[in-house]
Amino acid sequence: MVHLKSDEEISIIKEGARILGQAHGEIAGLIKPGIKTSVLDKVAEEYIRDYGGVPSFKNYNGSFPASLCISVNDVVVHGIPSNYELKEGDVVSIDCGVYYKGYHSDSAYTYPLEGTDEKVLLLLERTYESLYRGIEQAKAGNRMGDVSFAIQSYVESFGYGVVRELVGHGVGKNLHEDPEVPNFGKRGKGVKLVPGMVFAIEPMINMGTKKVVQERDGWTIRTADRRPSAHFEHMVAIREEKTEVLTTHQYIEEKYSFKWRSKSR
């Protein structure tokens, strides 16, 4: 069941999303070779709590042990922070959520460290572009399949694999709500988009096969062929006139020193 949000609710979600974006910015300023992923997690949690929020991911389902999902190289999503030290050539996806005034917000960004292979940089840039192609189709009167098709058709034109087992989702009083937002689908199919819907669009795109495997920890999802993956995420609110992007990557782009994209959004 899709829970439509009032203007007041969307405003609260946007407040939380600003804290989320700023937390991402704090992390972005620290990402470099030699930093432990556990340190990034600690910084994010402290920032979120200092500004009146609660990390959405910590103890999710009673078992996720961290505030961030930190997924390096062939890890698609749900990587657990650890004593692993980032190194040149790594790509690292950081997914974060904030619970604020009764509502969740959720966004993700994949960082390439200096020395990343040019082909992997292209994977990231094209995945990022696919996010915005999905957002362009996320408007009142369209169907969810229009969003899904825009993402899938773009990235598959480069031979990339679109993960099937993991999808975007509605966001509100619960971190994961209806509707589901697949990154694959057919135009004109799926739930109709109406004002008041709030959901996360999050392409998870693999360099090679679309197939994934889950590690024994019950969380970490890797590509089956161990090739790199990219993940970007924004939350949107469907409005009568124009869809609003509630989350921001602005603070990331201000703080992250490695300017890797050829064009800005």
Backbone bond lengths (Angstrom), bond angles and torsions (degrees), N, CA, C in turn:
res aa  C-N    CA-C-N  psi(-1)  N-CA   C-N-CA  omega(-1)  CA-C   N-CA-C  phi
1 M - - - 1.460 - - 1.531 109.27 -
2 V 1.316 116.46 128.43 1.458 121.92 -179.06 1.529 109.11 -86.97
3 H 1.332 115.74 125.49 1.462 120.88 178.22 1.523 108.89 -97.08
4 L 1.328 116.64 109.84 1.455 120.47 179.24 1.522 109.41 -75.68
5 K 1.331 116.06 143.36 1.452 121.95 -175.46 1.527 110.38 -103.95
6 S 1.336 115.17 142.56 1.458 121.44 174.36 1.525 109.69 -77.39
7 D 1.328 116.38 167.77 1.465 119.80 176.49 1.523 110.53 -59.28
8 E 1.330 117.01 -37.64 1.465 120.74 179.48 1.531 110.70 -64.50
9 E 1.307 116.75 -43.35 1.459 120.27 179.44 1.529 110.75 -64.08
10 I 1.321 116.52 -42.53 1.463 119.97 179.40 1.524 110.32 -62.95
11 S 1.318 116.83 -37.24 1.456 121.05 178.10 1.531 111.21 -62.52
12 I 1.332 117.21 -41.30 1.467 121.37 178.31 1.528 109.90 -65.65
13 I 1.338 115.96 -44.62 1.469 119.62 178.55 1.525 110.22 -58.89
14 K 1.319 116.64 -39.19 1.468 120.11 -179.76 1.528 111.46 -67.23
15 E 1.336 116.94 -34.80 1.467 120.40 174.80 1.530 110.28 -59.89
16 G 1.326 114.97 -48.79 1.461 119.54 178.54 1.510 111.92 -62.48
17 A 1.335 116.15 -36.62 1.459 120.89 -179.54 1.525 111.53 -66.48
18 R 1.328 116.87 -29.73 1.465 119.18 176.03 1.535 110.69 -67.30
19 I 1.332 116.46 -43.11 1.469 120.02 175.54 1.524 109.67 -60.60
20 L 1.320 115.83 -41.98 1.466 121.31 177.93 1.525 110.67 -59.17
21 G 1.327 116.66 -48.38 1.460 120.46 -179.57 1.516 112.38 -61.11
22 Q 1.336 116.17 -38.79 1.460 120.12 179.40 1.524 110.97 -70.17
23 A 1.334 116.88 -35.65 1.465 120.15 175.56 1.531 110.32 -62.72
24 H 1.334 116.07 -42.63 1.471 119.79 174.85 1.528 110.50 -58.08
25 G 1.336 116.70 -39.52 1.451 120.61 179.41 1.524 112.64 -63.64
26 E 1.334 116.11 -39.95 1.466 119.98 177.33 1.529 110.82 -60.66
27 I 1.310 115.90 -41.12 1.468 120.91 179.50 1.529 109.98 -67.97
28 A 1.343 115.93 -43.30 1.466 120.92 -176.26 1.526 111.46 -56.97
29 G 1.329 116.16 -36.20 1.449 120.05 -179.41 1.515 114.14 -69.56
30 L 1.336 116.87 -12.52 1.464 121.60 -177.69 1.524 113.90 -104.90
31 I 1.328 116.51 -13.33 1.464 119.40 -173.60 1.527 110.61 -72.16
32 K 1.318 114.58 117.32 1.465 121.81 179.28 1.529 107.25 -167.45
33 P 1.327 117.42 163.35 1.459 119.03 177.06 1.531 111.33 -56.37
34 G 1.329 115.65 136.15 1.456 121.11 178.09 1.507 115.25 100.38
35 I 1.353 117.87 -16.20 1.468 120.19 179.26 1.522 109.64 -78.66
36 K 1.327 116.45 135.06 1.462 120.54 176.40 1.522 109.62 -80.48
37 T 1.317 117.18 140.36 1.470 119.45 -179.69 1.527 110.92 -65.09
38 S 1.322 118.52 -26.78 1.465 120.96 176.93 1.527 111.79 -65.86
39 V 1.336 116.63 -31.20 1.466 120.68 177.95 1.529 109.88 -68.02
40 L 1.318 117.05 -41.89 1.470 120.99 177.20 1.523 110.29 -59.50
41 D 1.315 116.20 -41.57 1.458 121.08 -179.97 1.531 110.91 -62.92
42 K 1.299 117.48 -43.77 1.466 122.44 -179.69 1.523 110.80 -62.66
43 V 1.327 116.65 -44.64 1.465 121.09 -179.93 1.528 110.41 -61.94
44 A 1.318 117.13 -44.06 1.465 120.89 -179.11 1.527 111.13 -62.76
45 E 1.312 116.77 -46.27 1.469 119.41 -178.82 1.528 111.24 -61.93
46 E 1.310 116.73 -44.38 1.465 119.94 -179.81 1.524 111.15 -62.19
47 Y 1.335 116.13 -41.49 1.469 119.38 -179.68 1.528 110.88 -64.29
48 I 1.312 116.28 -47.30 1.466 120.64 -178.13 1.522 110.53 -60.03
49 R 1.311 117.16 -45.16 1.468 120.52 -178.42 1.523 111.40 -69.64
50 D 1.324 117.38 -36.45 1.467 120.72 178.59 1.523 112.09 -61.33
51 Y 1.321 116.65 -27.62 1.468 120.23 -177.79 1.534 112.61 -103.92
52 G 1.322 115.95 20.80 1.461 120.67 170.48 1.502 116.03 87.71
53 G 1.339 117.03 9.14 1.457 120.11 178.67 1.516 111.85 -103.98
54 V 1.311 114.76 176.71 1.458 123.24 175.14 1.527 106.99 -129.37
55 P 1.328 118.60 135.03 1.465 119.14 176.83 1.531 111.55 -61.58
56 S 1.316 117.18 121.98 1.467 121.59 -176.32 1.519 112.85 -65.76
57 F 1.332 116.18 -30.25 1.461 119.23 -171.55 1.522 113.45 -85.01
58 K 1.335 116.89 -26.50 1.463 119.18 -172.95 1.524 110.38 -65.47
59 N 1.323 115.47 125.92 1.468 123.55 -177.07 1.536 112.57 66.11
60 Y 1.337 116.83 20.22 1.464 119.45 176.41 1.529 109.26 -58.56
61 N 1.315 115.38 132.61 1.472 121.73 -175.35 1.527 111.94 57.75
62 G 1.327 114.61 22.31 1.452 119.71 176.97 1.502 115.57 74.53
63 S 1.360 117.25 8.94 1.456 116.83 -174.61 1.522 116.67 -142.61
64 F 1.351 120.21 -19.60 1.465 117.25 -177.99 1.523 108.32 -70.83
65 P 1.338 118.19 127.11 1.460 120.53 -167.66 1.520 116.21 -88.55
66 A 1.315 119.29 1.20 1.463 120.25 -170.26 1.524 111.56 -136.32
67 S 1.334 114.72 171.86 1.463 121.76 178.20 1.517 112.42 -90.72
68 L 1.315 116.49 -23.32 1.462 122.24 178.51 1.518 110.09 -117.92
69 C 1.312 115.94 149.44 1.465 121.55 161.30 1.528 105.46 -96.30
70 I 1.331 116.22 119.75 1.461 120.94 -178.97 1.526 107.78 -119.94
71 S 1.311 115.66 112.01 1.467 121.84 -169.74 1.523 109.31 -119.64
72 V 1.324 116.31 115.58 1.466 121.60 -171.98 1.530 110.92 -107.21
73 N 1.339 115.13 130.50 1.466 124.31 172.33 1.530 112.75 61.07
74 D 1.338 118.89 -102.03 1.464 120.73 -176.54 1.523 112.99 -86.70
75 V 1.338 117.83 0.95 1.467 120.28 173.82 1.525 107.58 -81.63
76 V 1.325 115.89 123.63 1.468 121.03 -177.19 1.526 109.81 -77.67
77 V 1.323 116.46 -55.65 1.466 123.09 -178.58 1.524 109.50 -152.89
78 H 1.342 113.84 169.25 1.474 123.51 171.50 1.528 113.65 66.74
79 G 1.331 116.76 22.32 1.458 119.32 174.37 1.523 111.07 -66.75
80 I 1.313 116.52 141.89 1.463 122.35 -177.18 1.525 109.75 -96.88
81 P 1.343 118.10 126.94 1.460 120.36 177.19 1.527 111.64 -56.09
82 S 1.342 115.37 147.03 1.459 120.25 -173.83 1.527 108.69 -154.69
83 N 1.325 116.38 -164.92 1.456 121.36 176.68 1.532 112.37 -84.84
84 Y 1.335 116.25 7.70 1.461 119.24 177.31 1.529 109.83 -61.27
85 E 1.324 116.72 132.11 1.454 122.37 177.33 1.531 109.72 -99.85
86 L 1.319 115.99 125.11 1.459 119.82 177.98 1.527 109.87 -60.76
87 K 1.328 114.85 149.28 1.467 119.65 179.79 1.526 110.54 -136.53
88 E 1.310 116.33 164.95 1.461 121.19 179.29 1.525 109.89 -55.50
89 G 1.331 115.27 138.20 1.457 120.61 179.07 1.514 114.59 89.85
90 D 1.346 117.46 -10.90 1.469 119.77 176.54 1.526 110.13 -70.72
91 V 1.322 115.15 153.00 1.463 120.98 162.92 1.523 106.29 -118.78
92 V 1.329 116.28 136.87 1.465 120.00 -174.37 1.525 110.06 -134.07
93 S 1.323 114.97 119.94 1.461 121.83 176.55 1.523 108.83 -91.25
94 I 1.329 115.46 129.09 1.466 120.41 177.71 1.520 108.55 -120.41
95 D 1.328 114.08 118.49 1.461 123.66 -179.18 1.525 107.08 -112.62
96 C 1.328 116.38 131.57 1.464 120.63 -175.32 1.521 109.92 -140.76
97 G 1.318 116.01 147.47 1.458 121.34 176.12 1.516 110.17 -134.47
98 V 1.338 115.81 149.17 1.467 121.93 179.55 1.529 108.97 -129.28
99 Y 1.332 115.08 132.06 1.461 122.02 173.17 1.519 107.02 -103.21
100 Y 1.343 115.92 120.41 1.464 120.83 -172.12 1.529 109.31 -145.25
101 K 1.320 115.73 123.96 1.473 122.18 178.70 1.527 112.01 52.43
102 G 1.345 115.77 36.96 1.461 119.96 174.00 1.508 116.12 91.07
103 Y 1.357 117.31 2.54 1.459 120.21 -177.70 1.532 110.37 -135.07
104 H 1.332 114.64 149.53 1.457 121.61 179.52 1.522 111.69 -96.50
105 S 1.330 115.29 155.08 1.461 122.41 166.13 1.526 106.67 -135.84
106 D 1.343 116.08 158.14 1.466 120.31 -168.13 1.526 108.81 -154.61
107 S 1.338 116.90 129.88 1.468 119.37 174.88 1.518 110.02 -157.01
108 A 1.338 115.38 161.17 1.469 120.92 -176.92 1.526 110.34 -145.51
109 Y 1.337 114.08 156.24 1.463 121.26 -179.75 1.522 107.81 -151.14
110 T 1.324 116.78 140.32 1.462 121.01 177.72 1.526 109.38 -108.20
111 Y 1.322 115.17 126.03 1.456 123.11 -177.52 1.520 110.62 -103.89
112 P 1.319 118.07 129.72 1.461 119.52 166.89 1.519 108.90 -93.00
113 L 1.309 117.55 135.26 1.453 119.80 172.40 1.525 108.73 -85.91
114 E 1.311 115.88 157.94 1.467 119.24 178.56 1.520 109.28 -55.18
115 G 1.318 115.13 142.26 1.456 120.66 -177.13 1.514 113.22 95.00
116 T 1.345 116.86 -2.16 1.464 120.14 178.04 1.529 110.06 -64.91
117 D 1.318 116.16 137.36 1.456 122.48 -179.77 1.531 111.17 -58.35
118 E 1.331 116.25 143.20 1.469 120.63 -177.28 1.529 112.14 -59.42
119 K 1.324 117.22 -36.20 1.460 119.60 179.39 1.522 111.64 -66.30
120 V 1.314 116.56 -33.98 1.466 120.57 177.65 1.524 110.22 -72.67
121 L 1.325 117.01 -37.38 1.466 120.26 175.11 1.527 110.64 -59.54
122 L 1.326 116.32 -39.67 1.465 119.74 177.29 1.523 111.42 -64.47
123 L 1.327 117.41 -39.82 1.467 120.82 175.88 1.524 109.97 -57.11
124 L 1.325 117.00 -45.89 1.462 120.60 -179.57 1.528 111.19 -64.96
125 E 1.317 115.85 -45.78 1.468 119.00 -177.68 1.528 111.01 -63.41
126 R 1.309 116.79 -40.41 1.468 120.19 -179.38 1.522 111.59 -72.73
127 T 1.323 117.42 -33.98 1.459 119.61 175.31 1.519 110.29 -65.63
128 Y 1.334 115.71 -41.85 1.465 120.48 177.08 1.534 110.71 -61.21
129 E 1.310 116.53 -43.60 1.468 120.90 177.56 1.527 110.87 -61.87
130 S 1.332 116.93 -38.76 1.466 120.00 -179.00 1.521 111.46 -64.55
131 L 1.335 116.86 -33.23 1.468 120.25 175.81 1.521 110.35 -57.72
132 Y 1.318 116.40 -46.46 1.465 119.73 -178.11 1.531 112.40 -73.38
133 R 1.319 116.72 -29.11 1.463 118.23 173.55 1.523 110.58 -66.25
134 G 1.336 116.55 -35.85 1.455 120.28 174.13 1.515 111.52 -65.96
135 I 1.328 116.73 -44.22 1.466 121.10 179.85 1.527 111.00 -59.92
136 E 1.319 116.83 -38.93 1.474 120.64 179.97 1.524 112.03 -60.25
137 Q 1.328 117.39 -28.70 1.465 121.56 -179.87 1.527 112.80 -92.60
138 A 1.327 116.71 -5.53 1.461 121.27 -178.44 1.528 108.98 -87.45
139 K 1.325 115.52 80.40 1.454 120.15 -177.50 1.522 110.00 -143.11
140 A 1.308 114.80 154.47 1.463 121.16 -176.52 1.520 110.71 -54.41
141 G 1.334 115.47 132.45 1.456 121.69 179.29 1.517 113.70 99.10
142 N 1.330 116.69 -23.83 1.465 119.68 175.21 1.520 110.31 -78.78
143 R 1.318 115.42 173.59 1.467 122.35 175.60 1.528 109.16 -110.05
144 M 1.322 115.69 157.87 1.458 118.86 -179.93 1.527 111.16 -59.57
145 G 1.319 116.15 -32.07 1.456 119.31 178.18 1.517 113.37 -60.87
146 D 1.330 117.29 -26.34 1.462 120.48 176.85 1.527 110.63 -66.66
147 V 1.334 115.90 -39.92 1.466 121.47 176.27 1.530 109.42 -64.99
148 S 1.316 115.28 -49.32 1.465 121.39 -176.91 1.519 111.71 -60.99
149 F 1.327 116.16 -45.12 1.463 121.12 -177.99 1.529 111.19 -64.09
150 A 1.335 116.44 -38.71 1.463 119.68 -179.34 1.520 111.13 -61.02
151 I 1.312 116.23 -39.98 1.463 120.75 178.98 1.527 110.36 -70.25
152 Q 1.320 115.58 -53.18 1.467 120.82 -175.23 1.520 112.33 -60.14
153 S 1.321 117.14 -48.58 1.466 120.11 -174.25 1.526 110.90 -64.17
154 Y 1.323 116.45 -34.59 1.464 119.41 -179.66 1.526 111.18 -69.69
155 V 1.322 117.77 -53.59 1.471 118.97 -173.95 1.526 112.54 -72.67
156 E 1.329 117.12 -32.87 1.464 118.40 179.12 1.526 111.57 -69.82
157 S 1.330 117.44 -20.02 1.467 119.52 177.08 1.533 111.33 -66.07
158 F 1.345 116.50 -17.12 1.461 121.19 177.52 1.529 111.76 -101.18
159 G 1.333 117.06 3.05 1.449 120.77 178.29 1.516 114.71 86.19
160 Y 1.336 117.91 12.47 1.453 120.81 -179.55 1.530 111.21 -81.13
161 G 1.331 115.40 161.79 1.454 121.29 178.48 1.513 111.50 -99.94
162 V 1.325 117.20 130.95 1.469 122.72 179.03 1.529 108.58 -97.82
163 V 1.311 116.81 117.69 1.461 121.42 -178.85 1.527 110.03 -61.48
164 R 1.325 116.21 133.10 1.468 121.51 -178.33 1.530 113.46 -97.56
165 E 1.326 115.90 -31.43 1.468 119.59 -171.28 1.528 113.73 -76.44
166 L 1.320 117.61 -15.71 1.457 122.67 -175.53 1.525 108.89 -125.62
167 V 1.333 116.18 137.73 1.465 120.77 -174.67 1.528 110.10 -140.25
168 G 1.331 115.27 166.63 1.452 120.01 170.14 1.517 110.13 -71.75
169 H 1.342 116.17 -177.47 1.466 118.64 -168.63 1.520 111.36 -165.38
170 G 1.324 114.69 159.18 1.449 120.33 169.48 1.516 110.64 -65.56
171 V 1.339 115.87 154.10 1.464 121.22 179.79 1.526 108.55 -137.94
172 G 1.327 116.29 141.63 1.456 120.29 178.54 1.511 110.22 -176.79
173 K 1.318 116.31 -123.05 1.465 119.78 176.78 1.520 110.95 -65.91
174 N 1.328 116.07 -24.84 1.462 122.15 172.12 1.524 108.86 -111.62
175 L 1.324 115.24 149.62 1.466 119.59 -179.69 1.517 111.33 -65.88
176 H 1.313 116.80 -37.48 1.463 121.45 178.58 1.519 109.37 -121.70
177 E 1.316 115.69 115.28 1.462 122.87 179.22 1.524 108.90 -129.96
178 D 1.327 115.79 172.66 1.456 120.33 167.85 1.528 108.17 -72.27
179 P 1.332 118.57 151.16 1.458 127.35 4.19 1.523 112.09 -90.23
180 E 1.340 115.99 158.38 1.456 120.09 168.80 1.522 109.62 -71.83
181 V 1.332 115.70 148.23 1.469 121.52 -178.50 1.529 108.18 -126.31
182 P 1.328 117.86 83.59 1.473 119.89 -179.74 1.527 111.08 -68.77
183 N 1.317 115.68 155.49 1.465 121.54 174.62 1.521 111.95 -95.87
184 F 1.325 115.55 17.10 1.458 123.10 177.90 1.524 107.43 -146.88
185 G 1.323 116.49 145.52 1.464 118.63 179.55 1.516 111.94 164.10
186 K 1.326 113.91 -173.60 1.457 121.18 -176.66 1.522 110.43 -116.06
187 R 1.324 114.49 140.64 1.466 119.76 177.07 1.529 110.68 -58.55
188 G 1.317 115.83 141.33 1.454 121.16 176.38 1.516 114.97 79.38
189 K 1.330 116.89 2.32 1.462 121.07 -179.40 1.531 110.08 -110.11
190 G 1.314 115.68 163.48 1.459 120.62 176.09 1.512 112.79 90.79
191 V 1.327 114.74 -177.76 1.461 121.68 -175.87 1.531 110.64 -63.22
192 K 1.331 115.85 142.65 1.459 120.69 177.13 1.516 110.19 -76.62
193 L 1.321 116.42 137.50 1.460 121.38 -178.98 1.526 110.08 -87.04
194 V 1.327 115.31 125.80 1.465 121.05 -176.33 1.527 109.47 -131.18
195 P 1.340 117.02 155.38 1.463 119.91 179.22 1.526 111.58 -56.08
196 G 1.326 115.18 140.03 1.462 120.99 -178.78 1.513 113.82 102.33
197 M 1.341 116.92 -15.68 1.467 119.40 175.58 1.528 109.42 -71.43
198 V 1.323 115.76 137.15 1.464 122.00 172.68 1.520 107.20 -128.43
199 F 1.335 116.61 124.10 1.459 118.68 -179.58 1.524 111.06 -151.96
200 A 1.323 113.98 161.74 1.463 122.45 179.74 1.517 109.54 -100.17
201 I 1.320 115.59 129.71 1.459 122.90 173.07 1.515 106.25 -103.36
202 E 1.333 117.79 124.14 1.468 118.96 -174.65 1.526 112.56 -145.70
203 P 1.311 116.86 85.12 1.466 119.49 175.80 1.529 111.85 -58.20
204 M 1.318 116.03 130.35 1.471 123.35 173.43 1.518 105.72 -121.24
205 I 1.317 116.11 103.81 1.460 122.55 -166.23 1.535 109.58 -122.38
206 N 1.322 115.44 130.32 1.462 121.79 -176.74 1.528 111.64 -102.74
207 M 1.309 115.39 145.13 1.466 120.83 176.76 1.527 111.24 -60.34
208 G 1.335 116.00 -37.08 1.458 120.77 -177.84 1.516 112.28 -116.85
209 T 1.317 115.92 -118.79 1.458 121.02 -175.75 1.526 112.89 -63.98
210 K 1.317 115.69 151.24 1.463 120.60 174.46 1.526 111.78 -77.37
211 K 1.332 117.31 -12.43 1.459 120.92 -174.50 1.526 111.54 -74.89
212 V 1.333 114.57 144.32 1.461 121.17 179.79 1.523 110.35 -130.76
213 V 1.329 115.63 162.73 1.460 121.93 175.79 1.524 108.31 -132.84
214 Q 1.336 115.07 152.36 1.461 120.30 177.93 1.523 110.15 -104.35
215 E 1.329 115.56 135.96 1.454 120.63 179.12 1.534 110.90 -75.50
216 R 1.318 115.39 168.48 1.462 120.91 -177.15 1.531 113.24 -66.62
217 D 1.352 116.71 -17.61 1.464 118.26 179.27 1.526 112.25 -71.15
218 G 1.339 116.62 -7.25 1.458 120.44 177.95 1.513 114.88 83.19
219 W 1.328 118.03 -1.46 1.453 122.11 -178.13 1.524 113.08 -123.88
220 T 1.321 116.83 -54.06 1.462 121.61 -170.41 1.522 111.91 -62.09
221 I 1.341 115.50 125.40 1.457 122.59 177.91 1.523 109.15 -111.49
222 R 1.343 116.71 121.75 1.458 122.26 -179.98 1.523 110.92 -113.75
223 T 1.312 115.43 159.95 1.464 119.48 170.83 1.527 108.52 -70.27
224 A 1.313 116.22 141.98 1.467 120.44 -177.09 1.529 112.38 -65.26
225 D 1.350 116.46 -29.15 1.471 119.52 -179.51 1.526 112.82 -98.05
226 R 1.321 115.96 4.92 1.474 123.06 177.18 1.532 113.46 63.30
227 R 1.329 116.63 23.98 1.459 120.45 173.65 1.535 108.43 -92.54
228 P 1.335 118.38 162.85 1.460 120.54 -172.95 1.527 113.85 -65.10
229 S 1.327 113.82 159.37 1.464 122.22 177.41 1.525 108.88 -134.67
230 A 1.335 116.09 156.39 1.467 121.89 178.19 1.520 109.67 -129.62
231 H 1.333 116.07 151.05 1.465 121.57 -174.36 1.526 108.59 -150.74
232 F 1.319 116.26 121.48 1.462 122.40 173.60 1.525 108.26 -131.09
233 E 1.339 115.92 149.72 1.469 118.51 -175.11 1.520 110.81 -150.07
234 H 1.325 114.87 135.56 1.467 123.75 168.99 1.527 109.12 -131.50
235 M 1.328 115.09 152.49 1.469 121.49 170.19 1.520 108.84 -100.47
236 V 1.330 115.73 141.50 1.461 120.74 178.02 1.519 110.28 -128.12
237 A 1.319 114.79 154.21 1.463 122.26 172.19 1.522 107.94 -117.69
238 I 1.325 116.50 126.42 1.466 120.30 177.74 1.525 108.56 -79.27
239 R 1.313 116.38 123.63 1.470 123.31 178.94 1.528 108.91 -115.01
240 E 1.320 116.09 166.77 1.470 120.85 178.32 1.518 111.25 -60.09
241 E 1.327 116.10 -47.78 1.453 120.45 -172.24 1.528 112.77 -93.86
242 K 1.336 116.36 -45.33 1.456 119.60 -173.53 1.520 109.81 -151.41
243 T 1.309 116.66 136.62 1.458 121.23 178.17 1.518 109.75 -69.40
244 E 1.335 115.47 138.51 1.456 121.63 -179.14 1.528 109.85 -107.75
245 V 1.331 116.16 129.28 1.461 120.66 173.01 1.523 107.24 -85.51
246 L 1.335 116.73 117.99 1.460 121.47 -172.47 1.526 113.02 -86.61
247 T 1.320 117.07 -30.48 1.461 121.25 -179.93 1.521 109.94 -93.71
248 T 1.317 115.58 168.67 1.464 119.63 -178.39 1.527 111.10 -141.84
249 H 1.326 115.02 145.10 1.465 121.98 170.51 1.534 110.26 -106.37
250 Q 1.317 116.30 9.36 1.471 121.04 -176.09 1.528 112.05 -56.68
251 Y 1.330 116.23 -46.04 1.462 119.65 -175.30 1.526 111.64 -70.13
252 I 1.324 115.81 -30.83 1.465 119.89 173.99 1.519 109.82 -62.16
253 E 1.315 115.53 -49.01 1.462 119.86 -173.75 1.523 111.85 -70.41
254 E 1.345 116.74 -23.07 1.459 120.04 175.15 1.530 111.61 -76.19
255 K 1.331 116.71 -32.31 1.467 121.07 -171.37 1.529 114.10 -99.36
256 Y 1.344 117.50 -27.18 1.460 118.22 -173.60 1.517 110.07 -80.12
257 S 1.320 116.62 124.84 1.465 121.22 -169.67 1.526 114.05 -76.61
258 F 1.335 117.77 -26.72 1.468 120.51 -177.05 1.537 108.95 -87.49
259 K 1.312 116.87 104.25 1.469 122.05 -177.72 1.521 108.65 -86.21
260 W 1.318 115.84 97.98 1.463 120.28 -167.01 1.524 113.33 -105.06
261 R 1.327 118.81 -21.39 1.465 118.92 -176.42 1.517 110.69 -86.67
262 S 1.319 116.34 143.70 1.461 120.74 -176.52 1.533 111.70 -81.02
263 K 1.327 117.42 -15.76 1.464 120.43 178.30 1.511 108.85 -146.08
264 S 1.325 115.76 152.46 1.459 120.15 -176.99 1.516 110.26 -102.45
265 R 1.333 114.60 158.54 1.461 121.27 177.19 1.511 109.32 -115.38
